[in-house]
Amino acid sequence: MTDADKGVLLEVITPREMFYSGQVEMVVVPTTDGEEGFMAHHVWCVKLLAEKGRVKIRETGAKDLKIIDIKGGHVDIKDRFVVYTDEAEWAEED
């Protein structure tokens, strides 16, 4: 198994808690420029998140997406991905 197969650590942090922490293959976040997706070994960047939106997560080895509703914040993409947001909750099924 290569490093790319293992994915990357994603953390979703609110002022009150570490809402989520896990290995992911991919994450899509709602930025002020629209939805942007990131995978392991992405070039370093910091993006401002939309006032309201959904973080879409594909965990390593999973087929289905997990979805988190968030409100504002920013994402730091580096050797791990960290979403800092004012609020986070698991999205209800549509």
Gaussian input, Z-matrix of N, CA and C with variables (Angstrom, degrees):
# hf/3-21g

backbone

0 1
 N
 C     1     B1
 C     2     B2     1     A1
 N     3     B3     2     A2     1     D1
 C     4     B4     3     A3     2     D2
 C     5     B5     4     A4     3     D3
 N     6     B6     5     A5     4     D4
 C     7     B7     6     A6     5     D5
 C     8     B8     7     A7     6     D6
 N     9     B9     8     A8     7     D7
 C    10    B10     9     A9     8     D8
 C    11    B11    10    A10     9     D9
 N    12    B12    11    A11    10    D10
 C    13    B13    12    A12    11    D11
 C    14    B14    13    A13    12    D12
 N    15    B15    14    A14    13    D13
 C    16    B16    15    A15    14    D14
 C    17    B17    16    A16    15    D15
 N    18    B18    17    A17    16    D16
 C    19    B19    18    A18    17    D17
 C    20    B20    19    A19    18    D18
 N    21    B21    20    A20    19    D19
 C    22    B22    21    A21    20    D20
 C    23    B23    22    A22    21    D21
 N    24    B24    23    A23    22    D22
 C    25    B25    24    A24    23    D23
 C    26    B26    25    A25    24    D24
 N    27    B27    26    A26    25    D25
 C    28    B28    27    A27    26    D26
 C    29    B29    28    A28    27    D27
 N    30    B30    29    A29    28    D28
 C    31    B31    30    A30    29    D29
 C    32    B32    31    A31    30    D30
 N    33    B33    32    A32    31    D31
 C    34    B34    33    A33    32    D32
 C    35    B35    34    A34    33    D33
 N    36    B36    35    A35    34    D34
 C    37    B37    36    A36    35    D35
 C    38    B38    37    A37    36    D36
 N    39    B39    38    A38    37    D37
 C    40    B40    39    A39    38    D38
 C    41    B41    40    A40    39    D39
 N    42    B42    41    A41    40    D40
 C    43    B43    42    A42    41    D41
 C    44    B44    43    A43    42    D42
 N    45    B45    44    A44    43    D43
 C    46    B46    45    A45    44    D44
 C    47    B47    46    A46    45    D45
 N    48    B48    47    A47    46    D46
 C    49    B49    48    A48    47    D47
 C    50    B50    49    A49    48    D48
 N    51    B51    50    A50    49    D49
 C    52    B52    51    A51    50    D50
 C    53    B53    52    A52    51    D51
 N    54    B54    53    A53    52    D52
 C    55    B55    54    A54    53    D53
 C    56    B56    55    A55    54    D54
 N    57    B57    56    A56    55    D55
 C    58    B58    57    A57    56    D56
 C    59    B59    58    A58    57    D57
 N    60    B60    59    A59    58    D58
 C    61    B61    60    A60    59    D59
 C    62    B62    61    A61    60    D60
 N    63    B63    62    A62    61    D61
 C    64    B64    63    A63    62    D62
 C    65    B65    64    A64    63    D63
 N    66    B66    65    A65    64    D64
 C    67    B67    66    A66    65    D65
 C    68    B68    67    A67    66    D66
 N    69    B69    68    A68    67    D67
 C    70    B70    69    A69    68    D68
 C    71    B71    70    A70    69    D69
 N    72    B72    71    A71    70    D70
 C    73    B73    72    A72    71    D71
 C    74    B74    73    A73    72    D72
 N    75    B75    74    A74    73    D73
 C    76    B76    75    A75    74    D74
 C    77    B77    76    A76    75    D75
 N    78    B78    77    A77    76    D76
 C    79    B79    78    A78    77    D77
 C    80    B80    79    A79    78    D78
 N    81    B81    80    A80    79    D79
 C    82    B82    81    A81    80    D80
 C    83    B83    82    A82    81    D81
 N    84    B84    83    A83    82    D82
 C    85    B85    84    A84    83    D83
 C    86    B86    85    A85    84    D84
 N    87    B87    86    A86    85    D85
 C    88    B88    87    A87    86    D86
 C    89    B89    88    A88    87    D87
 N    90    B90    89    A89    88    D88
 C    91    B91    90    A90    89    D89
 C    92    B92    91    A91    90    D90
 N    93    B93    92    A92    91    D91
 C    94    B94    93    A93    92    D92
 C    95    B95    94    A94    93    D93
 N    96    B96    95    A95    94    D94
 C    97    B97    96    A96    95    D95
 C    98    B98    97    A97    96    D96
 N    99    B99    98    A98    97    D97
 C   100   B100    99    A99    98    D98
 C   101   B101   100   A100    99    D99
 N   102   B102   101   A101   100   D100
 C   103   B103   102   A102   101   D101
 C   104   B104   103   A103   102   D102
 N   105   B105   104   A104   103   D103
 C   106   B106   105   A105   104   D104
 C   107   B107   106   A106   105   D105
 N   108   B108   107   A107   106   D106
 C   109   B109   108   A108   107   D107
 C   110   B110   109   A109   108   D108
 N   111   B111   110   A110   109   D109
 C   112   B112   111   A111   110   D110
 C   113   B113   112   A112   111   D111
 N   114   B114   113   A113   112   D112
 C   115   B115   114   A114   113   D113
 C   116   B116   115   A115   114   D114
 N   117   B117   116   A116   115   D115
 C   118   B118   117   A117   116   D116
 C   119   B119   118   A118   117   D117
 N   120   B120   119   A119   118   D118
 C   121   B121   120   A120   119   D119
 C   122   B122   121   A121   120   D120
 N   123   B123   122   A122   121   D121
 C   124   B124   123   A123   122   D122
 C   125   B125   124   A124   123   D123
 N   126   B126   125   A125   124   D124
 C   127   B127   126   A126   125   D125
 C   128   B128   127   A127   126   D126
 N   129   B129   128   A128   127   D127
 C   130   B130   129   A129   128   D128
 C   131   B131   130   A130   129   D129
 N   132   B132   131   A131   130   D130
 C   133   B133   132   A132   131   D131
 C   134   B134   133   A133   132   D132
 N   135   B135   134   A134   133   D133
 C   136   B136   135   A135   134   D134
 C   137   B137   136   A136   135   D135
 N   138   B138   137   A137   136   D136
 C   139   B139   138   A138   137   D137
 C   140   B140   139   A139   138   D138
 N   141   B141   140   A140   139   D139
 C   142   B142   141   A141   140   D140
 C   143   B143   142   A142   141   D141
 N   144   B144   143   A143   142   D142
 C   145   B145   144   A144   143   D143
 C   146   B146   145   A145   144   D144
 N   147   B147   146   A146   145   D145
 C   148   B148   147   A147   146   D146
 C   149   B149   148   A148   147   D147
 N   150   B150   149   A149   148   D148
 C   151   B151   150   A150   149   D149
 C   152   B152   151   A151   150   D150
 N   153   B153   152   A152   151   D151
 C   154   B154   153   A153   152   D152
 C   155   B155   154   A154   153   D153
 N   156   B156   155   A155   154   D154
 C   157   B157   156   A156   155   D155
 C   158   B158   157   A157   156   D156
 N   159   B159   158   A158   157   D157
 C   160   B160   159   A159   158   D158
 C   161   B161   160   A160   159   D159
 N   162   B162   161   A161   160   D160
 C   163   B163   162   A162   161   D161
 C   164   B164   163   A163   162   D162
 N   165   B165   164   A164   163   D163
 C   166   B166   165   A165   164   D164
 C   167   B167   166   A166   165   D165
 N   168   B168   167   A167   166   D166
 C   169   B169   168   A168   167   D167
 C   170   B170   169   A169   168   D168
 N   171   B171   170   A170   169   D169
 C   172   B172   171   A171   170   D170
 C   173   B173   172   A172   171   D171
 N   174   B174   173   A173   172   D172
 C   175   B175   174   A174   173   D173
 C   176   B176   175   A175   174   D174
 N   177   B177   176   A176   175   D175
 C   178   B178   177   A177   176   D176
 C   179   B179   178   A178   177   D177
 N   180   B180   179   A179   178   D178
 C   181   B181   180   A180   179   D179
 C   182   B182   181   A181   180   D180
 N   183   B183   182   A182   181   D181
 C   184   B184   183   A183   182   D182
 C   185   B185   184   A184   183   D183
 N   186   B186   185   A185   184   D184
 C   187   B187   186   A186   185   D185
 C   188   B188   187   A187   186   D186
 N   189   B189   188   A188   187   D187
 C   190   B190   189   A189   188   D188
 C   191   B191   190   A190   189   D189
 N   192   B192   191   A191   190   D190
 C   193   B193   192   A192   191   D191
 C   194   B194   193   A193   192   D192
 N   195   B195   194   A194   193   D193
 C   196   B196   195   A195   194   D194
 C   197   B197   196   A196   195   D195
 N   198   B198   197   A197   196   D196
 C   199   B199   198   A198   197   D197
 C   200   B200   199   A199   198   D198
 N   201   B201   200   A200   199   D199
 C   202   B202   201   A201   200   D200
 C   203   B203   202   A202   201   D201
 N   204   B204   203   A203   202   D202
 C   205   B205   204   A204   203   D203
 C   206   B206   205   A205   204   D204
 N   207   B207   206   A206   205   D205
 C   208   B208   207   A207   206   D206
 C   209   B209   208   A208   207   D207
 N   210   B210   209   A209   208   D208
 C   211   B211   210   A210   209   D209
 C   212   B212   211   A211   210   D210
 N   213   B213   212   A212   211   D211
 C   214   B214   213   A213   212   D212
 C   215   B215   214   A214   213   D213
 N   216   B216   215   A215   214   D214
 C   217   B217   216   A216   215   D215
 C   218   B218   217   A217   216   D216
 N   219   B219   218   A218   217   D217
 C   220   B220   219   A219   218   D218
 C   221   B221   220   A220   219   D219
 N   222   B222   221   A221   220   D220
 C   223   B223   222   A222   221   D221
 C   224   B224   223   A223   222   D222
 N   225   B225   224   A224   223   D223
 C   226   B226   225   A225   224   D224
 C   227   B227   226   A226   225   D225
 N   228   B228   227   A227   226   D226
 C   229   B229   228   A228   227   D227
 C   230   B230   229   A229   228   D228
 N   231   B231   230   A230   229   D229
 C   232   B232   231   A231   230   D230
 C   233   B233   232   A232   231   D231
 N   234   B234   233   A233   232   D232
 C   235   B235   234   A234   233   D233
 C   236   B236   235   A235   234   D234
 N   237   B237   236   A236   235   D235
 C   238   B238   237   A237   236   D236
 C   239   B239   238   A238   237   D237
 N   240   B240   239   A239   238   D238
 C   241   B241   240   A240   239   D239
 C   242   B242   241   A241   240   D240
 N   243   B243   242   A242   241   D241
 C   244   B244   243   A243   242   D242
 C   245   B245   244   A244   243   D243
 N   246   B246   245   A245   244   D244
 C   247   B247   246   A246   245   D245
 C   248   B248   247   A247   246   D246
 N   249   B249   248   A248   247   D247
 C   250   B250   249   A249   248   D248
 C   251   B251   250   A250   249   D249
 N   252   B252   251   A251   250   D250
 C   253   B253   252   A252   251   D251
 C   254   B254   253   A253   252   D252
 N   255   B255   254   A254   253   D253
 C   256   B256   255   A255   254   D254
 C   257   B257   256   A256   255   D255
 N   258   B258   257   A257   256   D256
 C   259   B259   258   A258   257   D257
 C   260   B260   259   A259   258   D258
 N   261   B261   260   A260   259   D259
 C   262   B262   261   A261   260   D260
 C   263   B263   262   A262   261   D261
 N   264   B264   263   A263   262   D262
 C   265   B265   264   A264   263   D263
 C   266   B266   265   A265   264   D264
 N   267   B267   266   A266   265   D265
 C   268   B268   267   A267   266   D266
 C   269   B269   268   A268   267   D267
 N   270   B270   269   A269   268   D268
 C   271   B271   270   A270   269   D269
 C   272   B272   271   A271   270   D270
 N   273   B273   272   A272   271   D271
 C   274   B274   273   A273   272   D272
 C   275   B275   274   A274   273   D273
 N   276   B276   275   A275   274   D274
 C   277   B277   276   A276   275   D275
 C   278   B278   277   A277   276   D276
 N   279   B279   278   A278   277   D277
 C   280   B280   279   A279   278   D278
 C   281   B281   280   A280   279   D279

   B1=1.4475
   B2=1.5302
   B3=1.3188
   B4=1.4622
   B5=1.5226
   B6=1.3359
   B7=1.4643
   B8=1.5235
   B9=1.3278
   B10=1.4665
   B11=1.5230
   B12=1.3490
   B13=1.4565
   B14=1.5270
   B15=1.3133
   B16=1.4630
   B17=1.5190
   B18=1.3006
   B19=1.4517
   B20=1.5178
   B21=1.3078
   B22=1.4627
   B23=1.5276
   B24=1.3201
   B25=1.4609
   B26=1.5237
   B27=1.3240
   B28=1.4628
   B29=1.5225
   B30=1.3244
   B31=1.4611
   B32=1.5213
   B33=1.3221
   B34=1.4636
   B35=1.5254
   B36=1.3367
   B37=1.4607
   B38=1.5260
   B39=1.3401
   B40=1.4613
   B41=1.5311
   B42=1.3309
   B43=1.4652
   B44=1.5323
   B45=1.3384
   B46=1.4604
   B47=1.5141
   B48=1.3433
   B49=1.4636
   B50=1.5243
   B51=1.3459
   B52=1.4632
   B53=1.5286
   B54=1.3273
   B55=1.4604
   B56=1.5217
   B57=1.3322
   B58=1.4646
   B59=1.5170
   B60=1.3306
   B61=1.4600
   B62=1.5175
   B63=1.3328
   B64=1.4533
   B65=1.5179
   B66=1.3282
   B67=1.4592
   B68=1.5245
   B69=1.3204
   B70=1.4615
   B71=1.5261
   B72=1.3248
   B73=1.4687
   B74=1.5183
   B75=1.3488
   B76=1.4520
   B77=1.5183
   B78=1.3249
   B79=1.4624
   B80=1.5253
   B81=1.3265
   B82=1.4637
   B83=1.5229
   B84=1.3353
   B85=1.4642
   B86=1.5263
   B87=1.3431
   B88=1.4655
   B89=1.5275
   B90=1.3173
   B91=1.4651
   B92=1.5270
   B93=1.3069
   B94=1.4656
   B95=1.5311
   B96=1.3402
   B97=1.4688
   B98=1.5260
   B99=1.3332
   B100=1.4577
   B101=1.5249
   B102=1.3319
   B103=1.4591
   B104=1.5228
   B105=1.3401
   B106=1.4611
   B107=1.5188
   B108=1.3358
   B109=1.4572
   B110=1.5177
   B111=1.3283
   B112=1.4588
   B113=1.5245
   B114=1.3365
   B115=1.4616
   B116=1.5274
   B117=1.3337
   B118=1.4663
   B119=1.5269
   B120=1.3131
   B121=1.4657
   B122=1.5244
   B123=1.3314
   B124=1.4607
   B125=1.5285
   B126=1.3064
   B127=1.4599
   B128=1.5325
   B129=1.3374
   B130=1.4557
   B131=1.5183
   B132=1.3373
   B133=1.4615
   B134=1.5244
   B135=1.3087
   B136=1.4594
   B137=1.5187
   B138=1.3238
   B139=1.4652
   B140=1.5203
   B141=1.3188
   B142=1.4551
   B143=1.5259
   B144=1.3342
   B145=1.4585
   B146=1.5253
   B147=1.3274
   B148=1.4636
   B149=1.5298
   B150=1.3326
   B151=1.4654
   B152=1.5195
   B153=1.3168
   B154=1.4557
   B155=1.5225
   B156=1.3268
   B157=1.4541
   B158=1.5116
   B159=1.3373
   B160=1.4580
   B161=1.5190
   B162=1.3261
   B163=1.4591
   B164=1.5222
   B165=1.3291
   B166=1.4636
   B167=1.5199
   B168=1.3260
   B169=1.4618
   B170=1.5217
   B171=1.3314
   B172=1.4673
   B173=1.5180
   B174=1.3380
   B175=1.4588
   B176=1.5212
   B177=1.3189
   B178=1.4578
   B179=1.5205
   B180=1.3239
   B181=1.4617
   B182=1.5171
   B183=1.3286
   B184=1.4682
   B185=1.5232
   B186=1.3254
   B187=1.4610
   B188=1.5235
   B189=1.3260
   B190=1.4627
   B191=1.5211
   B192=1.3213
   B193=1.4627
   B194=1.5219
   B195=1.3227
   B196=1.4610
   B197=1.5203
   B198=1.3265
   B199=1.4616
   B200=1.5263
   B201=1.3345
   B202=1.4603
   B203=1.5261
   B204=1.3282
   B205=1.4654
   B206=1.5221
   B207=1.3336
   B208=1.4691
   B209=1.5207
   B210=1.3354
   B211=1.4672
   B212=1.5155
   B213=1.3354
   B214=1.4576
   B215=1.5104
   B216=1.3406
   B217=1.4523
   B218=1.5156
   B219=1.3359
   B220=1.4657
   B221=1.5256
   B222=1.3221
   B223=1.4610
   B224=1.5201
   B225=1.3258
   B226=1.4642
   B227=1.5269
   B228=1.3302
   B229=1.4628
   B230=1.5176
   B231=1.3128
   B232=1.4559
   B233=1.5201
   B234=1.3388
   B235=1.4602
   B236=1.5232
   B237=1.3179
   B238=1.4618
   B239=1.5165
   B240=1.3136
   B241=1.4586
   B242=1.5247
   B243=1.3336
   B244=1.4607
   B245=1.5271
   B246=1.3302
   B247=1.4583
   B248=1.5257
   B249=1.3242
   B250=1.4630
   B251=1.5257
   B252=1.3231
   B253=1.4545
   B254=1.5279
   B255=1.3271
   B256=1.4607
   B257=1.5240
   B258=1.3320
   B259=1.4641
   B260=1.5198
   B261=1.3387
   B262=1.4631
   B263=1.5245
   B264=1.3333
   B265=1.4619
   B266=1.5170
   B267=1.3395
   B268=1.4608
   B269=1.5191
   B270=1.3155
   B271=1.4628
   B272=1.5220
   B273=1.3133
   B274=1.4596
   B275=1.5153
   B276=1.3370
   B277=1.4678
   B278=1.5205
   B279=1.3343
   B280=1.4758
   B281=1.5051
   A1=108.94
   A2=116.18
   A3=120.78
   A4=110.08
   A5=116.02
   A6=120.33
   A7=111.11
   A8=117.21
   A9=120.52
   A10=110.81
   A11=117.39
   A12=121.11
   A13=111.94
   A14=117.08
   A15=121.60
   A16=111.91
   A17=117.53
   A18=120.68
   A19=111.90
   A20=114.77
   A21=122.05
   A22=108.22
   A23=116.61
   A24=121.04
   A25=109.83
   A26=116.04
   A27=122.72
   A28=108.26
   A29=115.69
   A30=121.34
   A31=108.48
   A32=115.87
   A33=122.09
   A34=105.92
   A35=115.61
   A36=121.34
   A37=110.23
   A38=115.74
   A39=122.05
   A40=107.62
   A41=117.90
   A42=118.78
   A43=113.31
   A44=116.98
   A45=120.67
   A46=115.24
   A47=117.92
   A48=118.26
   A49=112.95
   A50=113.52
   A51=120.92
   A52=103.56
   A53=117.04
   A54=121.11
   A55=111.85
   A56=117.17
   A57=121.11
   A58=109.06
   A59=115.65
   A60=121.84
   A61=107.52
   A62=117.22
   A63=120.33
   A64=112.30
   A65=115.38
   A66=122.28
   A67=109.31
   A68=116.36
   A69=120.86
   A70=110.78
   A71=115.07
   A72=121.11
   A73=109.90
   A74=114.66
   A75=120.13
   A76=109.50
   A77=115.45
   A78=121.17
   A79=107.97
   A80=115.93
   A81=122.33
   A82=106.33
   A83=116.30
   A84=120.91
   A85=110.53
   A86=116.51
   A87=120.93
   A88=110.59
   A89=117.47
   A90=120.41
   A91=109.75
   A92=115.71
   A93=119.97
   A94=111.34
   A95=117.46
   A96=122.52
   A97=112.47
   A98=118.08
   A99=122.52
   A100=110.37
   A101=117.04
   A102=120.46
   A103=110.49
   A104=115.89
   A105=121.24
   A106=108.80
   A107=115.96
   A108=121.41
   A109=111.83
   A110=115.36
   A111=121.64
   A112=110.00
   A113=115.52
   A114=122.81
   A115=107.99
   A116=116.23
   A117=121.17
   A118=110.46
   A119=116.67
   A120=125.58
   A121=113.43
   A122=117.07
   A123=120.43
   A124=108.38
   A125=116.45
   A126=121.19
   A127=109.04
   A128=117.14
   A129=122.10
   A130=110.40
   A131=115.36
   A132=120.47
   A133=109.99
   A134=115.40
   A135=123.27
   A136=106.29
   A137=116.50
   A138=121.00
   A139=109.82
   A140=116.13
   A141=122.53
   A142=107.96
   A143=116.39
   A144=120.41
   A145=110.90
   A146=114.74
   A147=120.82
   A148=109.46
   A149=116.41
   A150=120.68
   A151=111.88
   A152=116.10
   A153=121.87
   A154=107.52
   A155=117.65
   A156=119.30
   A157=112.34
   A158=114.68
   A159=121.19
   A160=111.02
   A161=114.87
   A162=121.93
   A163=106.21
   A164=116.69
   A165=122.02
   A166=108.46
   A167=115.70
   A168=121.92
   A169=109.95
   A170=116.09
   A171=120.20
   A172=105.95
   A173=115.60
   A174=120.07
   A175=109.81
   A176=116.35
   A177=122.15
   A178=109.78
   A179=116.21
   A180=122.40
   A181=115.19
   A182=118.46
   A183=121.90
   A184=110.86
   A185=115.75
   A186=120.90
   A187=111.28
   A188=116.07
   A189=120.88
   A190=111.51
   A191=114.68
   A192=120.91
   A193=110.22
   A194=115.79
   A195=122.26
   A196=105.31
   A197=116.06
   A198=119.78
   A199=110.18
   A200=114.63
   A201=122.05
   A202=108.53
   A203=116.74
   A204=121.36
   A205=108.13
   A206=116.33
   A207=120.52
   A208=110.58
   A209=114.62
   A210=121.58
   A211=108.72
   A212=115.94
   A213=122.65
   A214=115.34
   A215=114.47
   A216=121.31
   A217=112.84
   A218=115.26
   A219=120.35
   A220=109.59
   A221=115.43
   A222=121.80
   A223=108.07
   A224=115.79
   A225=123.26
   A226=106.94
   A227=116.30
   A228=122.63
   A229=107.83
   A230=116.92
   A231=122.21
   A232=107.78
   A233=117.88
   A234=120.44
   A235=110.85
   A236=116.69
   A237=124.27
   A238=106.24
   A239=117.64
   A240=122.15
   A241=107.98
   A242=116.71
   A243=120.28
   A244=109.17
   A245=115.34
   A246=122.36
   A247=106.95
   A248=116.39
   A249=122.28
   A250=106.25
   A251=117.55
   A252=120.64
   A253=110.99
   A254=116.27
   A255=120.77
   A256=111.74
   A257=117.06
   A258=121.96
   A259=109.44
   A260=115.61
   A261=121.08
   A262=109.14
   A263=115.64
   A264=120.88
   A265=108.23
   A266=115.00
   A267=118.80
   A268=108.87
   A269=116.49
   A270=121.81
   A271=109.79
   A272=115.07
   A273=120.23
   A274=108.26
   A275=115.31
   A276=120.73
   A277=109.35
   A278=116.00
   A279=120.35
   A280=110.82
   D1=126.25
   D2=179.40
   D3=-85.80
   D4=168.67
   D5=178.11
   D6=-59.48
   D7=-36.66
   D8=-179.67
   D9=-64.42
   D10=-34.01
   D11=179.30
   D12=-68.20
   D13=-27.59
   D14=-178.29
   D15=-77.88
   D16=-18.12
   D17=-179.01
   D18=82.65
   D19=-154.02
   D20=-176.26
   D21=-142.21
   D22=150.70
   D23=178.65
   D24=-74.57
   D25=127.47
   D26=174.29
   D27=-114.67
   D28=132.62
   D29=173.84
   D30=-125.68
   D31=135.24
   D32=174.19
   D33=-115.66
   D34=115.99
   D35=-171.98
   D36=-121.09
   D37=131.24
   D38=173.43
   D39=-110.88
   D40=171.28
   D41=177.46
   D42=-60.55
   D43=-21.73
   D44=-177.12
   D45=-98.97
   D46=-23.88
   D47=-172.22
   D48=-163.00
   D49=163.94
   D50=166.32
   D51=-85.06
   D52=100.97
   D53=-173.76
   D54=-72.11
   D55=-39.32
   D56=-177.45
   D57=-147.59
   D58=142.90
   D59=172.62
   D60=-149.75
   D61=122.20
   D62=-179.92
   D63=-173.85
   D64=167.29
   D65=177.96
   D66=-82.64
   D67=129.80
   D68=-178.46
   D69=-128.88
   D70=151.87
   D71=172.99
   D72=-84.42
   D73=-33.55
   D74=-173.52
   D75=-157.03
   D76=149.75
   D77=171.69
   D78=-138.29
   D79=139.34
   D80=175.19
   D81=-118.03
   D82=126.83
   D83=-177.33
   D84=-121.64
   D85=150.46
   D86=178.34
   D87=-87.21
   D88=100.62
   D89=179.58
   D90=-93.44
   D91=173.67
   D92=177.13
   D93=-67.60
   D94=-15.18
   D95=177.44
   D96=-98.06
   D97=3.58
   D98=-176.33
   D99=113.71
   D100=-175.59
   D101=-179.69
   D102=-71.20
   D103=136.49
   D104=177.29
   D105=-132.89
   D106=135.44
   D107=-179.38
   D108=-106.89
   D109=147.42
   D110=-178.53
   D111=-136.95
   D112=143.92
   D113=176.04
   D114=-129.77
   D115=171.82
   D116=179.49
   D117=-52.51
   D118=147.87
   D119=177.24
   D120=69.40
   D121=19.28
   D122=175.41
   D123=-69.31
   D124=147.56
   D125=177.10
   D126=-61.37
   D127=146.76
   D128=-177.28
   D129=-61.51
   D130=137.79
   D131=174.39
   D132=-162.35
   D133=161.41
   D134=173.08
   D135=-126.66
   D136=130.95
   D137=-178.25
   D138=-127.07
   D139=139.42
   D140=174.66
   D141=-78.56
   D142=132.42
   D143=-179.24
   D144=-88.04
   D145=154.02
   D146=176.50
   D147=-63.19
   D148=158.01
   D149=-179.84
   D150=-57.93
   D151=-29.75
   D152=-177.83
   D153=-152.06
   D154=140.38
   D155=178.51
   D156=175.13
   D157=-169.65
   D158=-176.94
   D159=-124.28
   D160=133.14
   D161=171.80
   D162=-94.39
   D163=125.64
   D164=179.99
   D165=-108.12
   D166=126.17
   D167=-173.58
   D168=-120.32
   D169=131.48
   D170=167.54
   D171=-112.50
   D172=107.08
   D173=-179.92
   D174=-69.40
   D175=153.60
   D176=-179.28
   D177=-56.26
   D178=124.62
   D179=178.46
   D180=82.36
   D181=-4.07
   D182=-178.05
   D183=-90.91
   D184=155.07
   D185=176.44
   D186=-99.30
   D187=-34.56
   D188=-176.95
   D189=-91.12
   D190=155.08
   D191=176.26
   D192=-89.86
   D193=147.06
   D194=167.61
   D195=-104.70
   D196=142.71
   D197=-175.50
   D198=-127.19
   D199=131.57
   D200=179.11
   D201=-119.56
   D202=126.95
   D203=172.57
   D204=-81.67
   D205=131.81
   D206=-179.39
   D207=-129.94
   D208=165.27
   D209=175.18
   D210=-131.59
   D211=106.90
   D212=173.93
   D213=63.63
   D214=-177.46
   D215=177.64
   D216=113.15
   D217=-155.65
   D218=176.63
   D219=-150.04
   D220=163.61
   D221=177.63
   D222=-120.63
   D223=137.21
   D224=178.19
   D225=-112.53
   D226=113.63
   D227=-178.47
   D228=-103.37
   D229=115.75
   D230=-178.49
   D231=-149.86
   D232=-133.35
   D233=176.40
   D234=-73.79
   D235=-15.15
   D236=169.33
   D237=-139.74
   D238=160.04
   D239=-179.50
   D240=-105.38
   D241=127.44
   D242=179.60
   D243=-126.69
   D244=122.22
   D245=174.95
   D246=-101.03
   D247=116.27
   D248=174.63
   D249=-101.69
   D250=119.05
   D251=-175.62
   D252=-139.84
   D253=154.86
   D254=179.89
   D255=-68.85
   D256=-38.26
   D257=-179.17
   D258=-144.78
   D259=148.18
   D260=176.05
   D261=-147.18
   D262=139.72
   D263=174.14
   D264=-154.37
   D265=151.42
   D266=178.67
   D267=-65.74
   D268=134.84
   D269=-179.83
   D270=-70.45
   D271=144.38
   D272=174.95
   D273=-81.45
   D274=150.55
   D275=179.27
   D276=-62.75
   D277=137.55
   D278=178.77
   D279=-81.18

